[in-house]
């Protein structure tokens, strides 16, 4: 049952995102089933094996180095905000597989029920009133995303790729943007070209253009450039978050 519709900006035009009351996890019962089949039939490239090896090697290296910090963050969240320490959210992965994405919890424990139907600028605006005690600082420094390296090791995500999206929004955007299904060809990423080049409020159509560039290229050179650019961006944002956590 459709609970309502709201406008969203796609390529400078007004489109519609349907708000539904429940998370949609069975994509095969919708038109997206066809998109899923197309993605699964898309052959892998030899370089994808090398990219996967880089994912595993870099993720292990980062997790080993970040383990003390991650334990300290988890303990601080538990002391200041209680359980759960982690946020677990359903996201659409490669081939339409729905997986559980991990993050350190930055919002109040019941925030998902209020923020679930929103995306883009509206989500950013409403999130400001939902931060937990350490949430704003974790979000500003992007340290809340450390647990996603576990998703990379598990094989649900890559270090580079389209950012994972909730099932309900994937279904809607696949209807609105005909090429959106191509995101299913690759693993979603901890970072991507759209995140390096543009801000969070960028239209979904523009983000898709950058995602499609990555899907078409998928070279080791572009992978490493994106990882390095992300590392530099995170370092700058982390310093800004430490100095100005409320900015």
N, C-alpha and C positions, 0 to 999 in steps of 0.2 A: 504494500500500500504506500502510495506517495504521500509524504507528510508535508511537502512544500517544495518550492523551487526558488533559487536565488540567482542573480546575475553574476557572471564572471567575465573578466576581460580576456579575450583570445584574439591575438593579432589585431588589436585596436577595435574589435567589434564586441558586441554584447552577446554572450552565449548563456547557457543555463546549466547549472549544476543541480541535480535533484538531491534533496535531502531525504534520506530514508531512515527509519527508526532502528534498524538492526544492521550489524556488520555483515556484508555479503562475502561469504567464503567459498561458495560452490560456484565458481565461475563457469564450470561446464554446463550449467543449467541456463545460461544466457547466450546472447550472440557472441560473447567473448570466447566461447568454446571454439568457434571457428578460427579466431585469432590465435588462440593457444595452439591449435593444430598446425597452423602455418609456421609459428615460431619453432615448434618441435621438429618440423620437417626441414628447417633451414640448416644446412650442413655447417659443422664447426670448421674453423680454419686451423692450420698447423700452429700458427702463432698463439692461438688461444691456450694451448698447453703451456707455452712459456709464460704467458700472462698469469696463468693459475699458479705456476711455480713461484713467480714473483710475489703474488698475493700471499702465499703461505710463508715464504721466507721473510718478507717485510713485516707481516703480522706477528710472527713469532718473535722477531727482534724487538718490535715495539712493545709487545705485551711483557716481555721479560724486563725491559728497561722501565716500563711504566707501572709494574706491579706494586711497588711500595706506595706510589701516589694513588693508585686505584684503591688499595686497601684503606688508605687514610680517608679518601673521599667517601667510600662506602660506610666507614665507621661514623664519619661526621654527619652524613645523611640520616643514619639510624638514630644518632643521639639527638639531632635537632628536629627531625621530622617524623621519626618512627618508621615503621615498615609500610609498604615495601621499599626496599632500597633501589630496585630496578623498575624501570617502566618496560612493559612488554606489550607490543602492539602488532597486530597482523598487517603484513605487507605482501604485495604481489612480487614474486621473484621470477626467475627465468622459466620460460615455458608455462607461465600462469600458476606455478606452484606458490601457494600461500604459506609463508613462514612467519615465525615470531621474531621480530626485531628487538634487540636489547639496547637500552640506554640507562644511564643513571637518572633516577627520577628527579626532575626539576620542578614539577608542579604538585599541587595538592593531590592527594591520593584519589579523589573523586572527580578530578578535573576532566577526565576523558568523557564522562557522561554529558558535560556541558559543551565541550569543544569539538566533539566528534563530527558534527555535521559541517564544519567549516574548513576552508582551505584558503591559502594565499594571504592577501592583506587582511582580510577579516579575521583569520586565525591569529595572525600576529597581533592584531589589536586586542582581541579578547584574551590572549595568553597573558598580557601584562598584569591582569588582576588575579592570575591563578598561580603565580610562582610560590614555591615553598621557601623555607628559610634561606637555603643556599642556592636555590634554583636560578635566580637571576645571574649570580656570579658564574655558576657552572655553564649556563647558556652563553654568557658573554665570552668566556674563555674556550668554549666548545669542548671542555673536558667531559661533558656529559656523554659524548659519543665514544668514549674509550671502549665500552663493552661491545660495540659493533665489530671490533676486531675478532671477537669470538664468532660472530656471524660469518665473517670472512673465512676463518679457519674451518668452520662447519661446511662451507661451500654454498651457503645461501646468498652471499654477497661477494663482491670484488672490491678492491680498493678504489677502482675507477669504473664509473658507469652511471647510468641514470639513477637519480635518487629514488629509493623505494617509495611506493605510494600505497595508500589504503585500498582494499578491494572495492569499496563503494565508489571511490573517486576514479579508479582505473576504469571501471565499467562505464561510468558517465563520460569520461574523456575519450574512451575508445569510440563512443558514438559521435562525439563532437569533432574529433580530430582523426580523420581516416588513417593517418600514418602512425597513430599512437601505439598500435599493436606491436610495432617493430621493437619497442622497448623490451618485449618478452624474449627477444633473440639472445640477449646477454644478461648476465647477472646484474642486479642493481648495485650501485656503488656507494661506498662511504663518502666519496666525493665524485665530482664530474665536471665536464667542461662548463656547464651552465652555472655551477656554483663558483667556479674560478673566475668566470668572465662577467657574471651578472649577479644581482642581489636576489634575495628571497622573494621580493614582490614582483619580479619579472613575470610577464604573462606566460601561461602554460604553453602557448603556441611557440613563443620565442625559446623557452627552455627546451621544447621538443626539437627545435632546429639544431641546437647544440648537441643534444643527445643523439640525434641521427648522424651528426658528423662523427661522433665517437664510434657509433655502431658500424659505420661504413669504413672507418680507418682502422681502429683497434691495433695500432702499431705499438711496439715497445717504446719507441721514441716519444710518442704522444702520451703514453701511459706514464713514463718517468717524468716528463715535463709537467703533467698534471699533478702528480704526487708531490713534486718539488714546489710547484706553485701553491699547492694547498698547504704544505708545511710552512711556507713563508707567511701565507695569509693567517693561518692559525696562530703562529708566533706573534704576529702583530696584534691580532684580536685578543690573544691571551694577555699580552702586556696592557692593552687598553682595558681589558676586563678587570685586571688587578688594580690599575690606577683609577679607573672610572667605572665601577661595576653597575652603576645606575644609568649610564649613558645609553 
